[in-house]
Amino acid sequence: MLRVQKADKIEGTVRVPGDKSISHRAVMFGALAEGTTQISGFLAGADCLSTIDCFRRMGIDIVQSGDQVTVHGKGWWGLEEPERKLDVGNSGTTIRLLTGILSTQPFHTVIEGDESIAKRPMRRVVGPLREMGAKIDGRKNGEFTPLSIRGQELTGIHYQSPVASAQIKSAILLAGLQAKGTTTVEEPHTSRDHTERMLRAFGVEVKTEGTRVSVSGGQTLKGRAITVPGDISSAAFLIAAVMMVPGSSLVIEQVGINPTRTGIIDVVKAMGGRIEIVGERVLNEEPVADLHVYHSQLSGTVIEGDLIPRLIDEIPVIAVMATQASGQTIIRDAAELKVKETDRIATVVSQLTKFGAKVTPTEDGMVIEGNTKLTGAAIDSMGDHRIGMAMAIAGLAAEGETTVANAEAINVSFPGFAELLASISKPAHS
């Protein structure tokens, strides 16, 4: 149970945990690379630890101490057949990217996860991999876990993805690295490009042309040092808190500002929020900066189209922030929210309404009325880390006390969240 009081002010200088997407990939690519990969700034959250566990079960020596990880890679063909099922826990990234990697391996694997993973759609990855020649089976013809993967020799394809999804794109590209010929993925909008950037950092040639990405088969990865920047999806919760609590200002150091992920900054600025991007630099092909964030009077906005893939994980906390803006905020084209850890349209509406917020669900998003007085409430994360954090942030702007049940889910992406929040928020009437 997490307890949150209304905040009088948010201030300080902080770092958020390492980027989840980059942490996953650093371990995976390090395991597949020749030689040693040293990772600093690793996110030691439950999801990324699941990735480490899966590769250890396939014979990779990985030493982890806090945010420092050493991966002793064995090259693409150095993985060993696991003795029992691989368990990805709650991690969609782990299961989808691993499915691409395991499709090429000369052995059989069964891969599964928790109850939430068991409900998440896998055919979006399984389908294109089967087109490449992969032998994958699962419940409902591969729609759901557990998945049984019998590695094969694959052939490159040109895949027109119906949705912009970094997980789908990455699974296909990773399989393509050992497929015959060239593998191309084309998306309706550009999704997160951490895979492409990090593959280049590991010495792989990746061609990008608009929303089309290609790799040729038979390439090898070389171990290297990786510094993981702070996760902008985690920073988003602190940004929203500062925007909502008058008199607040915060410096968030060394945050990843990959343009496929900075939708939250664009939306805050579009709503009239003040964020300064200071000291831009590049780490392992990834742009990084310090964010100086100041409380601002926000106005409602419309969030739709190409912007959605760039902030899909931030929508729960954007909805919270929108309750304190003037006017109405409309979120469209976000049906992808329904197949996250929870149906995030339904959970945002059900939990935010408990505060007295006026939120109306739509088929592909929601409509939020601004200038709403929030009152502390008893909230349930529903086992979804981003819902838990978003509602804790709402509690900072709500009169009285807010409690968040099942708050342990937050450790998936933001270990130490409660302690960090307590260190930067001065309670009202203290």
Order of alpha helices (4+ residues) and beta strands (2+ residues): beta-beta-alpha-beta-alpha-beta-beta-beta-alpha-beta-alpha-alpha-beta-alpha-beta-beta-alpha-beta-alpha-beta-beta-beta-alpha-beta-alpha-beta-beta-beta-alpha-beta-alpha-beta-beta-beta-alpha-beta-alpha-beta
